[in-house]
Amino acid sequence: MTQAFLEYSREQGNDLITPRPEYEFPGLHPGDRWCVCLPRWLEAREADTAPPVVLEATTEGVLDEVSLEELQAHAHE
């Protein structure tokens, strides 16, 4: 996660920052890993806030929407 993506997601109505103890959710911080659905990632990409991608954890079906080159450009180091 990046701070920019977390703030973007919250602005879109999906607050991943605020802890939710009732759901045992500690809240996310920059540097955390979290599964992001493709539609949200694409929206964030359009807003220049797409988080890094862990290629090994990305389903192959994503390649129907995003090129391997673009995924590699967003790959987590």
C-alpha atoms as one frame of an Amber mdcrd trajectory, in Angstrom:
protein
   0.000   0.000   0.000   0.936   3.608  -0.483  -0.408   6.578   1.411  -1.719
   8.023  -1.859  -3.715   4.865  -2.635  -5.063   4.582   0.912  -6.273   8.182
   0.797  -7.718   7.694  -2.690  -9.563   4.569  -1.574 -10.991   6.381   1.459
 -12.169   9.238  -0.779 -13.969   6.629  -2.906 -15.806   5.296   0.154 -13.545
   2.366   1.053 -11.693   3.387   4.213  -8.823   0.957   4.631  -6.974   3.217
   7.074  -9.299   3.290  10.074  -8.979   0.307  12.415 -12.199  -1.690  12.840
 -11.702  -3.762  15.989 -15.216  -5.181  15.713 -14.034  -6.929  12.520 -10.499
  -7.587  13.810  -9.232  -5.200  11.110  -6.204  -3.201  12.274  -6.278  -0.674
   9.435  -3.660  -0.511   6.707  -0.482   1.530   6.523   1.893   2.415   3.702
   4.041  -0.632   2.988   1.339  -3.144   3.962   0.241  -5.758   1.438  -3.445
  -6.037   0.608  -5.436  -7.649  -2.174  -6.901  -4.955  -4.414  -9.598  -5.850
  -6.922  -8.800  -5.047 -10.536 -11.553  -2.439 -11.043 -10.293  -0.411  -8.052
  -6.678  -0.731  -9.184  -7.643   0.487 -12.663  -9.520   3.455 -11.152  -6.516
   4.268  -9.002  -4.218   3.996 -12.004  -6.343   6.575 -13.820  -5.970   8.832
 -10.761  -2.181   8.212 -10.639  -2.492   6.505  -7.250  -2.267   2.802  -8.165
  -0.399   0.840  -5.511   2.553  -1.392  -6.400   1.780  -4.866  -7.733   3.246
  -8.082  -6.353   3.499 -10.032  -9.593   3.731 -13.439  -7.889   0.453 -12.730
  -6.073  -1.432 -11.426  -9.116  -3.877 -13.698 -10.879  -3.139 -14.400 -14.539
  -6.642 -13.222 -15.534  -5.546  -9.637 -14.915  -3.655  -9.877 -18.207  -7.027
  -9.684 -19.991  -7.201  -6.037 -18.869  -3.622  -4.939 -18.174  -0.494  -5.709
 -20.150   2.387  -7.560 -18.555   4.603  -4.565 -19.320   2.319  -2.237 -17.349
   2.171  -4.661 -14.430   5.953  -4.896 -14.471   6.164  -1.094 -14.470   4.045
  -1.096 -11.281   5.805  -4.096  -9.741   6.804  -4.001  -6.102  10.561  -4.202
  -5.781
